[in-house]
Amino acid sequence: MAKLRSLPPRLGAAAPKLRAAPKRAEPFYQSREWRALVAQIKRERGNWCERCGSGGRIVGDHRRELKDGGAPLDPANVELLCLKRCHPRKTAEARRLRALGRAP
């Protein structure tokens, strides 16, 4: 009985994956005023995610984003969110609504 031989591959090596450019924070979020406001809010509200209650890495995030006309230094417009789960979800939803022409 004859041995089966494999055929040579028809496709070459896979192309390297493209990576997104690293995210850079807007200069506003590096400002002394923003950092002081977030620190004050964390002291007042606690260093917890306001959506899931997580105590991991917590960041201040605008409820209504600056791109959508949100007030930059209004404490009522700032929400404390966990960086692992809630912040990416909220940001993705805001982007999706903006792409549809409906600002959140």
Biopython code that builds the backbone (N, CA, C, O; Angstrom):
import numpy as np
from Bio.PDB.StructureBuilder import StructureBuilder

atoms = [
    (1, "MET", "N", (0.842, -1.170, 0.000)),
    (1, "MET", "CA", (0.000, 0.000, 0.000)),
    (1, "MET", "C", (0.890, 1.236, 0.000)),
    (1, "MET", "O", (1.915, 1.259, 0.681)),
    (2, "ALA", "N", (0.513, 2.253, -0.748)),
    (2, "ALA", "CA", (1.310, 3.470, -0.879)),
    (2, "ALA", "C", (1.092, 4.375, 0.319)),
    (2, "ALA", "O", (0.013, 4.421, 0.910)),
    (3, "LYS", "N", (2.147, 5.088, 0.653)),
    (3, "LYS", "CA", (2.059, 6.039, 1.760)),
    (3, "LYS", "C", (1.406, 7.327, 1.271)),
    (3, "LYS", "O", (1.606, 7.753, 0.133)),
    (4, "LEU", "N", (0.622, 7.934, 2.154)),
    (4, "LEU", "CA", (0.018, 9.222, 1.830)),
    (4, "LEU", "C", (1.035, 10.319, 2.100)),
    (4, "LEU", "O", (1.713, 10.315, 3.127)),
    (5, "ARG", "N", (1.128, 11.221, 1.203)),
    (5, "ARG", "CA", (2.029, 12.352, 1.383)),
    (5, "ARG", "C", (1.198, 13.614, 1.517)),
    (5, "ARG", "O", (0.166, 13.763, 0.863)),
    (6, "SER", "N", (1.641, 14.492, 2.342)),
    (6, "SER", "CA", (0.902, 15.748, 2.498)),
    (6, "SER", "C", (1.273, 16.682, 1.360)),
    (6, "SER", "O", (2.390, 16.654, 0.844)),
    (7, "LEU", "N", (0.326, 17.495, 0.990)),
    (7, "LEU", "CA", (0.556, 18.482, -0.049)),
    (7, "LEU", "C", (1.292, 19.677, 0.549)),
    (7, "LEU", "O", (1.145, 19.979, 1.733)),
    (8, "PRO", "N", (2.080, 20.350, -0.273)),
    (8, "PRO", "CA", (2.753, 21.538, 0.262)),
    (8, "PRO", "C", (1.711, 22.605, 0.588)),
    (8, "PRO", "O", (0.674, 22.675, -0.071)),
    (9, "PRO", "N", (1.974, 23.434, 1.593)),
    (9, "PRO", "CA", (1.000, 24.457, 1.967)),
    (9, "PRO", "C", (0.773, 25.446, 0.823)),
    (9, "PRO", "O", (1.710, 25.840, 0.129)),
    (10, "ARG", "N", (-0.474, 25.833, 0.644)),
    (10, "ARG", "CA", (-0.811, 26.790, -0.401)),
    (10, "ARG", "C", (-0.728, 28.232, 0.091)),
    (10, "ARG", "O", (-0.542, 29.162, -0.695)),
    (11, "LEU", "N", (-0.866, 28.395, 1.374)),
    (11, "LEU", "CA", (-0.812, 29.735, 1.943)),
    (11, "LEU", "C", (0.543, 29.970, 2.578)),
    (11, "LEU", "O", (1.159, 29.054, 3.122)),
    (12, "GLY", "N", (0.992, 31.192, 2.503)),
    (12, "GLY", "CA", (2.243, 31.543, 3.169)),
    (12, "GLY", "C", (1.989, 31.784, 4.648)),
    (12, "GLY", "O", (0.914, 31.485, 5.168)),
    (13, "ALA", "N", (2.971, 32.316, 5.296)),
    (13, "ALA", "CA", (2.842, 32.634, 6.713)),
    (13, "ALA", "C", (1.807, 33.741, 6.896)),
    (13, "ALA", "O", (1.614, 34.582, 6.019)),
    (14, "ALA", "N", (1.150, 33.722, 8.044)),
    (14, "ALA", "CA", (0.144, 34.746, 8.342)),
    (14, "ALA", "C", (0.817, 36.107, 8.482)),
    (14, "ALA", "O", (1.932, 36.221, 8.991)),
    (15, "ALA", "N", (0.122, 37.121, 8.023)),
    (15, "ALA", "CA", (0.649, 38.480, 8.131)),
    (15, "ALA", "C", (0.692, 38.888, 9.605)),
    (15, "ALA", "O", (-0.157, 38.464, 10.389)),
    (16, "PRO", "N", (1.659, 39.696, 9.980)),
    (16, "PRO", "CA", (1.723, 40.119, 11.379)),
    (16, "PRO", "C", (0.481, 40.940, 11.736)),
    (16, "PRO", "O", (-0.061, 41.671, 10.907)),
    (17, "LYS", "N", (0.051, 40.801, 12.974)),
    (17, "LYS", "CA", (-1.135, 41.523, 13.421)),
    (17, "LYS", "C", (-0.794, 42.992, 13.624)),
    (17, "LYS", "O", (0.276, 43.345, 14.120)),
    (18, "LEU", "N", (-1.731, 43.828, 13.227)),
    (18, "LEU", "CA", (-1.554, 45.260, 13.440)),
    (18, "LEU", "C", (-2.004, 45.602, 14.845)),
    (18, "LEU", "O", (-2.992, 45.058, 15.339)),
    (19, "ARG", "N", (-1.296, 46.483, 15.474)),
    (19, "ARG", "CA", (-1.661, 46.907, 16.813)),
    (19, "ARG", "C", (-2.126, 48.349, 16.785)),
    (19, "ARG", "O", (-1.630, 49.178, 16.021)),
    (20, "ALA", "N", (-3.080, 48.614, 17.631)),
    (20, "ALA", "CA", (-3.572, 49.988, 17.735)),
    (20, "ALA", "C", (-2.491, 50.855, 18.365)),
    (20, "ALA", "O", (-1.670, 50.384, 19.152)),
    (21, "ALA", "N", (-2.512, 52.110, 18.006)),
    (21, "ALA", "CA", (-1.560, 53.052, 18.606)),
    (21, "ALA", "C", (-1.840, 53.144, 20.097)),
    (21, "ALA", "O", (-2.996, 53.052, 20.511)),
    (22, "PRO", "N", (-0.812, 53.322, 20.909)),
    (22, "PRO", "CA", (-1.049, 53.410, 22.347)),
    (22, "PRO", "C", (-1.938, 54.611, 22.676)),
    (22, "PRO", "O", (-1.832, 55.679, 22.072)),
    (23, "LYS", "N", (-2.808, 54.395, 23.648)),
    (23, "LYS", "CA", (-3.734, 55.458, 24.028)),
    (23, "LYS", "C", (-2.974, 56.529, 24.801)),
    (23, "LYS", "O", (-2.155, 56.234, 25.672)),
    (24, "ARG", "N", (-3.267, 57.763, 24.462)),
    (24, "ARG", "CA", (-2.653, 58.884, 25.174)),
    (24, "ARG", "C", (-3.752, 59.690, 25.830)),
    (24, "ARG", "O", (-4.767, 60.011, 25.213)),
    (25, "ALA", "N", (-3.530, 60.007, 27.083)),
    (25, "ALA", "CA", (-4.519, 60.796, 27.817)),
    (25, "ALA", "C", (-4.524, 62.226, 27.299)),
    (25, "ALA", "O", (-3.484, 62.780, 26.944)),
    (26, "GLU", "N", (-5.700, 62.803, 27.264)),
    (26, "GLU", "CA", (-5.822, 64.210, 26.898)),
    (26, "GLU", "C", (-5.054, 65.030, 27.934)),
    (26, "GLU", "O", (-5.041, 64.668, 29.111)),
    (27, "PRO", "N", (-4.423, 66.112, 27.529)),
    (27, "PRO", "CA", (-3.665, 66.934, 28.485)),
    (27, "PRO", "C", (-4.505, 67.406, 29.674)),
    (27, "PRO", "O", (-3.979, 67.572, 30.774)),
    (28, "PHE", "N", (-5.811, 67.625, 29.460)),
    (28, "PHE", "CA", (-6.673, 68.065, 30.554)),
    (28, "PHE", "C", (-6.609, 67.104, 31.734)),
    (28, "PHE", "O", (-6.595, 67.533, 32.887)),
    (29, "TYR", "N", (-6.570, 65.798, 31.447)),
    (29, "TYR", "CA", (-6.608, 64.796, 32.511)),
    (29, "TYR", "C", (-5.284, 64.689, 33.266)),
    (29, "TYR", "O", (-5.199, 63.976, 34.266)),
    (30, "GLN", "N", (-4.269, 65.379, 32.803)),
    (30, "GLN", "CA", (-3.001, 65.439, 33.520)),
    (30, "GLN", "C", (-2.884, 66.737, 34.322)),
    (30, "GLN", "O", (-1.895, 66.939, 35.027)),
    (31, "SER", "N", (-3.879, 67.610, 34.222)),
    (31, "SER", "CA", (-3.797, 68.918, 34.864)),
    (31, "SER", "C", (-3.931, 68.807, 36.379)),
    (31, "SER", "O", (-4.520, 67.864, 36.906)),
    (32, "ARG", "N", (-3.381, 69.774, 37.040)),
    (32, "ARG", "CA", (-3.423, 69.843, 38.503)),
    (32, "ARG", "C", (-4.873, 69.966, 38.983)),
    (32, "ARG", "O", (-5.250, 69.357, 39.985)),
    (33, "GLU", "N", (-5.681, 70.749, 38.272)),
    (33, "GLU", "CA", (-7.079, 70.962, 38.674)),
    (33, "GLU", "C", (-7.891, 69.661, 38.623)),
    (33, "GLU", "O", (-8.653, 69.365, 39.543)),
    (34, "TRP", "N", (-7.726, 68.893, 37.551)),
    (34, "TRP", "CA", (-8.462, 67.629, 37.411)),
    (34, "TRP", "C", (-8.031, 66.638, 38.482)),
    (34, "TRP", "O", (-8.868, 66.002, 39.122)),
    (35, "ARG", "N", (-6.731, 66.511, 38.672)),
    (35, "ARG", "CA", (-6.238, 65.558, 39.674)),
    (35, "ARG", "C", (-6.700, 65.928, 41.080)),
    (35, "ARG", "O", (-7.038, 65.054, 41.877)),
    (36, "ALA", "N", (-6.713, 67.225, 41.382)),
    (36, "ALA", "CA", (-7.172, 67.677, 42.697)),
    (36, "ALA", "C", (-8.663, 67.391, 42.869)),
    (36, "ALA", "O", (-9.089, 66.965, 43.942)),
    (37, "LEU", "N", (-9.462, 67.623, 41.819)),
    (37, "LEU", "CA", (-10.894, 67.366, 41.884)),
    (37, "LEU", "C", (-11.177, 65.883, 42.126)),
    (37, "LEU", "O", (-12.006, 65.538, 42.968)),
    (38, "VAL", "N", (-10.488, 65.006, 41.388)),
    (38, "VAL", "CA", (-10.710, 63.560, 41.559)),
    (38, "VAL", "C", (-10.287, 63.120, 42.959)),
    (38, "VAL", "O", (-10.969, 62.303, 43.578)),
    (39, "ALA", "N", (-9.181, 63.645, 43.463)),
    (39, "ALA", "CA", (-8.734, 63.302, 44.817)),
    (39, "ALA", "C", (-9.776, 63.745, 45.852)),
    (39, "ALA", "O", (-10.069, 63.010, 46.795)),
    (40, "GLN", "N", (-10.328, 64.938, 45.673)),
    (40, "GLN", "CA", (-11.361, 65.446, 46.581)),
    (40, "GLN", "C", (-12.603, 64.555, 46.537)),
    (40, "GLN", "O", (-13.168, 64.223, 47.579)),
    (41, "ILE", "N", (-13.028, 64.170, 45.329)),
    (41, "ILE", "CA", (-14.210, 63.322, 45.181)),
    (41, "ILE", "C", (-13.981, 61.957, 45.826)),
    (41, "ILE", "O", (-14.887, 61.408, 46.452)),
    (42, "LYS", "N", (-12.776, 61.407, 45.676)),
    (42, "LYS", "CA", (-12.472, 60.116, 46.297)),
    (42, "LYS", "C", (-12.530, 60.220, 47.821)),
    (42, "LYS", "O", (-12.984, 59.291, 48.490)),
    (43, "ARG", "N", (-12.072, 61.351, 48.373)),
    (43, "ARG", "CA", (-12.151, 61.534, 49.830)),
    (43, "ARG", "C", (-13.602, 61.627, 50.282)),
    (43, "ARG", "O", (-13.966, 61.077, 51.321)),
    (44, "GLU", "N", (-14.426, 62.316, 49.511)),
    (44, "GLU", "CA", (-15.827, 62.510, 49.887)),
    (44, "GLU", "C", (-16.670, 61.253, 49.682)),
    (44, "GLU", "O", (-17.451, 60.883, 50.559)),
    (45, "ARG", "N", (-16.520, 60.601, 48.544)),
    (45, "ARG", "CA", (-17.387, 59.474, 48.191)),
    (45, "ARG", "C", (-16.788, 58.118, 48.533)),
    (45, "ARG", "O", (-17.501, 57.115, 48.567)),
    (46, "GLY", "N", (-15.495, 58.081, 48.784)),
    (46, "GLY", "CA", (-14.806, 56.810, 49.012)),
    (46, "GLY", "C", (-14.145, 56.345, 47.727)),
    (46, "GLY", "O", (-14.548, 56.737, 46.632)),
    (47, "ASN", "N", (-13.146, 55.521, 47.864)),
    (47, "ASN", "CA", (-12.372, 55.052, 46.714)),
    (47, "ASN", "C", (-12.977, 53.744, 46.183)),
    (47, "ASN", "O", (-12.321, 52.703, 46.158)),
    (48, "TRP", "N", (-14.242, 53.828, 45.761)),
    (48, "TRP", "CA", (-14.983, 52.669, 45.266)),
    (48, "TRP", "C", (-15.645, 53.001, 43.947)),
    (48, "TRP", "O", (-15.991, 54.153, 43.685)),
    (49, "CYS", "N", (-15.819, 51.982, 43.117)),
    (49, "CYS", "CA", (-16.533, 52.159, 41.852)),
    (49, "CYS", "C", (-18.001, 52.437, 42.163)),
    (49, "CYS", "O", (-18.625, 51.706, 42.932)),
    (50, "GLU", "N", (-18.544, 53.481, 41.571)),
    (50, "GLU", "CA", (-19.930, 53.854, 41.842)),
    (50, "GLU", "C", (-20.928, 52.970, 41.115)),
    (50, "GLU", "O", (-22.130, 53.074, 41.357)),
    (51, "ARG", "N", (-20.456, 52.104, 40.232)),
    (51, "ARG", "CA", (-21.371, 51.202, 39.521)),
    (51, "ARG", "C", (-21.348, 49.796, 40.101)),
    (51, "ARG", "O", (-22.407, 49.230, 40.371)),
    (52, "CYS", "N", (-20.167, 49.219, 40.300)),
    (52, "CYS", "CA", (-20.108, 47.819, 40.750)),
    (52, "CYS", "C", (-19.612, 47.660, 42.180)),
    (52, "CYS", "O", (-19.699, 46.568, 42.740)),
    (53, "GLY", "N", (-19.091, 48.733, 42.788)),
    (53, "GLY", "CA", (-18.624, 48.655, 44.166)),
    (53, "GLY", "C", (-17.215, 48.132, 44.326)),
    (53, "GLY", "O", (-16.742, 47.959, 45.449)),
    (54, "SER", "N", (-16.542, 47.879, 43.229)),
    (54, "SER", "CA", (-15.177, 47.363, 43.273)),
    (54, "SER", "C", (-14.245, 48.379, 43.928)),
    (54, "SER", "O", (-14.455, 49.589, 43.844)),
    (55, "GLY", "N", (-13.217, 47.857, 44.578)),
    (55, "GLY", "CA", (-12.230, 48.733, 45.201)),
    (55, "GLY", "C", (-10.887, 48.648, 44.513)),
    (55, "GLY", "O", (-9.866, 49.001, 45.104)),
    (56, "GLY", "N", (-10.867, 48.190, 43.285)),
    (56, "GLY", "CA", (-9.610, 48.076, 42.538)),
    (56, "GLY", "C", (-9.075, 49.442, 42.155)),
    (56, "GLY", "O", (-9.161, 50.383, 42.945)),
    (57, "ARG", "N", (-8.535, 49.563, 40.980)),
    (57, "ARG", "CA", (-8.003, 50.837, 40.500)),
    (57, "ARG", "C", (-9.179, 51.710, 40.055)),
    (57, "ARG", "O", (-9.895, 51.367, 39.114)),
    (58, "ILE", "N", (-9.367, 52.824, 40.732)),
    (58, "ILE", "CA", (-10.520, 53.694, 40.515)),
    (58, "ILE", "C", (-10.070, 54.990, 39.852)),
    (58, "ILE", "O", (-9.072, 55.589, 40.252)),
    (59, "VAL", "N", (-10.820, 55.420, 38.829)),
    (59, "VAL", "CA", (-10.512, 56.661, 38.126)),
    (59, "VAL", "C", (-11.759, 57.543, 38.103)),
    (59, "VAL", "O", (-12.887, 57.059, 38.198)),
    (60, "GLY", "N", (-11.527, 58.837, 37.976)),
    (60, "GLY", "CA", (-12.630, 59.768, 37.789)),
    (60, "GLY", "C", (-12.977, 59.829, 36.317)),
    (60, "GLY", "O", (-12.089, 59.911, 35.468)),
    (61, "ASP", "N", (-14.264, 59.789, 36.009)),
    (61, "ASP", "CA", (-14.705, 59.828, 34.622)),
    (61, "ASP", "C", (-15.899, 60.764, 34.517)),
    (61, "ASP", "O", (-16.748, 60.799, 35.407)),
    (62, "HIS", "N", (-15.961, 61.510, 33.445)),
    (62, "HIS", "CA", (-17.075, 62.412, 33.240)),
    (62, "HIS", "C", (-18.329, 61.623, 32.897)),
    (62, "HIS", "O", (-18.308, 60.762, 32.018)),
    (63, "ARG", "N", (-19.419, 61.916, 33.592)),
    (63, "ARG", "CA", (-20.699, 61.269, 33.272)),
    (63, "ARG", "C", (-21.087, 61.645, 31.840)),
    (63, "ARG", "O", (-21.411, 60.784, 31.022)),
    (64, "ARG", "N", (-21.048, 62.925, 31.563)),
    (64, "ARG", "CA", (-21.242, 63.405, 30.189)),
    (64, "ARG", "C", (-19.877, 63.857, 29.712)),
    (64, "ARG", "O", (-19.314, 64.811, 30.248)),
    (65, "GLU", "N", (-19.339, 63.179, 28.705)),
    (65, "GLU", "CA", (-17.975, 63.430, 28.266)),
    (65, "GLU", "C", (-17.791, 64.846, 27.744)),
    (65, "GLU", "O", (-18.740, 65.484, 27.289)),
    (66, "LEU", "N", (-16.561, 65.322, 27.818)),
    (66, "LEU", "CA", (-16.240, 66.667, 27.353)),
    (66, "LEU", "C", (-16.593, 66.832, 25.880)),
    (66, "LEU", "O", (-17.059, 67.895, 25.469)),
    (67, "LYS", "N", (-16.374, 65.789, 25.084)),
    (67, "LYS", "CA", (-16.691, 65.827, 23.649)),
    (67, "LYS", "C", (-18.181, 66.035, 23.401)),
    (67, "LYS", "O", (-18.592, 66.506, 22.341)),
    (68, "ASP", "N", (-18.985, 65.669, 24.411)),
    (68, "ASP", "CA", (-20.433, 65.783, 24.278)),
    (68, "ASP", "C", (-20.983, 67.000, 25.028)),
    (68, "ASP", "O", (-22.193, 67.125, 25.217)),
    (69, "GLY", "N", (-20.088, 67.888, 25.449)),
    (69, "GLY", "CA", (-20.522, 69.112, 26.111)),
    (69, "GLY", "C", (-20.588, 69.057, 27.621)),
    (69, "GLY", "O", (-21.192, 69.929, 28.244)),
    (70, "GLY", "N", (-19.971, 68.037, 28.228)),
    (70, "GLY", "CA", (-19.976, 67.924, 29.683)),
    (70, "GLY", "C", (-19.110, 68.986, 30.339)),
    (70, "GLY", "O", (-18.130, 69.452, 29.758)),
    (71, "ALA", "N", (-19.484, 69.365, 31.566)),
    (71, "ALA", "CA", (-18.720, 70.370, 32.312)),
    (71, "ALA", "C", (-17.417, 69.751, 32.814)),
    (71, "ALA", "O", (-17.453, 68.709, 33.468)),
    (72, "PRO", "N", (-16.270, 70.363, 32.527)),
    (72, "PRO", "CA", (-14.983, 69.747, 32.849)),
    (72, "PRO", "C", (-14.694, 69.583, 34.337)),
    (72, "PRO", "O", (-14.180, 68.540, 34.741)),
    (73, "LEU", "N", (-15.004, 70.573, 35.161)),
    (73, "LEU", "CA", (-14.621, 70.504, 36.574)),
    (73, "LEU", "C", (-15.819, 70.557, 37.515)),
    (73, "LEU", "O", (-15.693, 71.014, 38.651)),
    (74, "ASP", "N", (-16.973, 70.097, 37.058)),
    (74, "ASP", "CA", (-18.172, 70.044, 37.892)),
    (74, "ASP", "C", (-18.202, 68.689, 38.596)),
    (74, "ASP", "O", (-18.289, 67.657, 37.932)),
    (75, "PRO", "N", (-18.131, 68.673, 39.942)),
    (75, "PRO", "CA", (-18.147, 67.388, 40.656)),
    (75, "PRO", "C", (-19.378, 66.544, 40.354)),
    (75, "PRO", "O", (-19.310, 65.316, 40.408)),
    (76, "ALA", "N", (-20.501, 67.181, 40.037)),
    (76, "ALA", "CA", (-21.714, 66.424, 39.713)),
    (76, "ALA", "C", (-21.577, 65.694, 38.382)),
    (76, "ALA", "O", (-22.333, 64.761, 38.110)),
    (77, "ASN", "N", (-20.629, 66.101, 37.556)),
    (77, "ASN", "CA", (-20.411, 65.466, 36.256)),
    (77, "ASN", "C", (-19.306, 64.412, 36.322)),
    (77, "ASN", "O", (-18.929, 63.854, 35.291)),
    (78, "VAL", "N", (-18.788, 64.136, 37.505)),
    (78, "VAL", "CA", (-17.697, 63.170, 37.651)),
    (78, "VAL", "C", (-18.204, 61.944, 38.395)),
    (78, "VAL", "O", (-18.870, 62.049, 39.425)),
    (79, "GLU", "N", (-17.876, 60.790, 37.852)),
    (79, "GLU", "CA", (-18.269, 59.511, 38.423)),
    (79, "GLU", "C", (-16.988, 58.711, 38.667)),
    (79, "GLU", "O", (-16.080, 58.734, 37.836)),
    (80, "LEU", "N", (-16.908, 58.010, 39.787)),
    (80, "LEU", "CA", (-15.753, 57.161, 40.069)),
    (80, "LEU", "C", (-16.044, 55.766, 39.528)),
    (80, "LEU", "O", (-17.037, 55.141, 39.901)),
    (81, "LEU", "N", (-15.165, 55.280, 38.639)),
    (81, "LEU", "CA", (-15.363, 53.983, 37.999)),
    (81, "LEU", "C", (-14.108, 53.128, 38.111)),
    (81, "LEU", "O", (-12.990, 53.642, 38.150)),
    (82, "CYS", "N", (-14.314, 51.799, 38.161)),
    (82, "CYS", "CA", (-13.166, 50.892, 38.169)),
    (82, "CYS", "C", (-12.582, 50.850, 36.756)),
    (82, "CYS", "O", (-13.309, 50.863, 35.763)),
    (83, "LEU", "N", (-11.273, 50.801, 36.695)),
    (83, "LEU", "CA", (-10.576, 50.863, 35.414)),
    (83, "LEU", "C", (-10.655, 49.538, 34.659)),
    (83, "LEU", "O", (-10.472, 49.496, 33.443)),
    (84, "LYS", "N", (-10.927, 48.463, 35.387)),
    (84, "LYS", "CA", (-10.908, 47.149, 34.748)),
    (84, "LYS", "C", (-12.193, 46.830, 33.983)),
    (84, "LYS", "O", (-12.140, 46.267, 32.890)),
    (85, "ARG", "N", (-13.350, 47.187, 34.554)),
    (85, "ARG", "CA", (-14.598, 46.761, 33.934)),
    (85, "ARG", "C", (-15.526, 47.924, 33.575)),
    (85, "ARG", "O", (-15.907, 48.066, 32.413)),
    (86, "CYS", "N", (-15.890, 48.743, 34.533)),
    (86, "CYS", "CA", (-16.942, 49.743, 34.303)),
    (86, "CYS", "C", (-16.509, 50.907, 33.417)),
    (86, "CYS", "O", (-17.291, 51.358, 32.581)),
    (87, "HIS", "N", (-15.283, 51.405, 33.578)),
    (87, "HIS", "CA", (-14.829, 52.528, 32.758)),
    (87, "HIS", "C", (-14.782, 52.155, 31.274)),
    (87, "HIS", "O", (-15.282, 52.920, 30.450)),
    (88, "PRO", "N", (-14.195, 51.000, 30.899)),
    (88, "PRO", "CA", (-14.203, 50.647, 29.468)),
    (88, "PRO", "C", (-15.612, 50.467, 28.904)),
    (88, "PRO", "O", (-15.871, 50.847, 27.762)),
    (89, "ARG", "N", (-16.520, 49.895, 29.687)),
    (89, "ARG", "CA", (-17.893, 49.704, 29.211)),
    (89, "ARG", "C", (-18.584, 51.042, 28.976)),
    (89, "ARG", "O", (-19.235, 51.242, 27.951)),
    (90, "LYS", "N", (-18.438, 51.956, 29.934)),
    (90, "LYS", "CA", (-19.081, 53.266, 29.824)),
    (90, "LYS", "C", (-18.519, 54.032, 28.639)),
    (90, "LYS", "O", (-19.272, 54.654, 27.888)),
    (91, "THR", "N", (-17.205, 53.994, 28.462)),
    (91, "THR", "CA", (-16.561, 54.711, 27.364)),
    (91, "THR", "C", (-16.973, 54.123, 26.014)),
    (91, "THR", "O", (-17.235, 54.865, 25.068)),
    (92, "ALA", "N", (-17.030, 52.800, 25.924)),
    (92, "ALA", "CA", (-17.435, 52.149, 24.671)),
    (92, "ALA", "C", (-18.879, 52.509, 24.321)),
    (92, "ALA", "O", (-19.194, 52.743, 23.154)),
    (93, "GLU", "N", (-19.750, 52.554, 25.318)),
    (93, "GLU", "CA", (-21.147, 52.902, 25.068)),
    (93, "GLU", "C", (-21.264, 54.353, 24.600)),
    (93, "GLU", "O", (-22.037, 54.648, 23.689)),
    (94, "ALA", "N", (-20.504, 55.256, 25.214)),
    (94, "ALA", "CA", (-20.528, 56.666, 24.799)),
    (94, "ALA", "C", (-20.030, 56.804, 23.358)),
    (94, "ALA", "O", (-20.597, 57.570, 22.579)),
    (95, "ARG", "N", (-18.969, 56.064, 23.000)),
    (95, "ARG", "CA", (-18.455, 56.091, 21.631)),
    (95, "ARG", "C", (-19.483, 55.570, 20.640)),
    (95, "ARG", "O", (-19.665, 56.133, 19.560)),
    (96, "ARG", "N", (-20.151, 54.487, 21.021)),
    (96, "ARG", "CA", (-21.151, 53.886, 20.147)),
    (96, "ARG", "C", (-22.286, 54.873, 19.882)),
    (96, "ARG", "O", (-22.710, 55.051, 18.740)),
    (97, "LEU", "N", (-22.774, 55.513, 20.947)),
    (97, "LEU", "CA", (-23.859, 56.477, 20.784)),
    (97, "LEU", "C", (-23.414, 57.680, 19.961)),
    (97, "LEU", "O", (-24.183, 58.205, 19.155)),
    (98, "ARG", "N", (-22.171, 58.116, 20.163)),
    (98, "ARG", "CA", (-21.654, 59.250, 19.397)),
    (98, "ARG", "C", (-21.568, 58.896, 17.917)),
    (98, "ARG", "O", (-21.869, 59.729, 17.062)),
    (99, "ALA", "N", (-21.157, 57.656, 17.607)),
    (99, "ALA", "CA", (-21.058, 57.210, 16.216)),
    (99, "ALA", "C", (-22.433, 57.152, 15.544)),
    (99, "ALA", "O", (-22.553, 57.342, 14.334)),
    (100, "LEU", "N", (-23.454, 56.890, 16.341)),
    (100, "LEU", "CA", (-24.825, 56.842, 15.824)),
    (100, "LEU", "C", (-25.442, 58.235, 15.730)),
    (100, "LEU", "O", (-26.554, 58.398, 15.229)),
    (101, "GLY", "N", (-24.710, 59.238, 16.215)),
    (101, "GLY", "CA", (-25.222, 60.603, 16.171)),
    (101, "GLY", "C", (-26.100, 60.960, 17.355)),
    (101, "GLY", "O", (-26.799, 61.974, 17.343)),
    (102, "ARG", "N", (-26.057, 60.114, 18.383)),
    (102, "ARG", "CA", (-26.846, 60.370, 19.589)),
    (102, "ARG", "C", (-25.899, 60.519, 20.765)),
    (102, "ARG", "O", (-25.433, 59.523, 21.320)),
    (103, "ALA", "N", (-25.616, 61.733, 21.143)),
    (103, "ALA", "CA", (-24.727, 61.960, 22.279)),
    (103, "ALA", "C", (-25.415, 61.454, 23.539)),
    (103, "ALA", "O", (-26.614, 61.664, 23.725)),
    (104, "PRO", "N", (-24.652, 60.787, 24.405)),
    (104, "PRO", "CA", (-25.245, 60.265, 25.650)),
    (104, "PRO", "C", (-25.686, 61.368, 26.590)),
    (104, "PRO", "O", (-26.201, 61.088, 27.672)),
]
sb = StructureBuilder()
sb.init_structure("model")
sb.init_model(0)
sb.init_chain("A")
sb.init_seg("    ")
for serial, (resi, resn, name, xyz) in enumerate(atoms, 1):
    if name == "N":
        sb.init_residue(resn, " ", resi, " ")
    sb.init_atom(name, np.array(xyz, "f"), 0.0, 1.0, " ", f" {name:<3s}", serial, name[0])
structure = sb.get_structure()
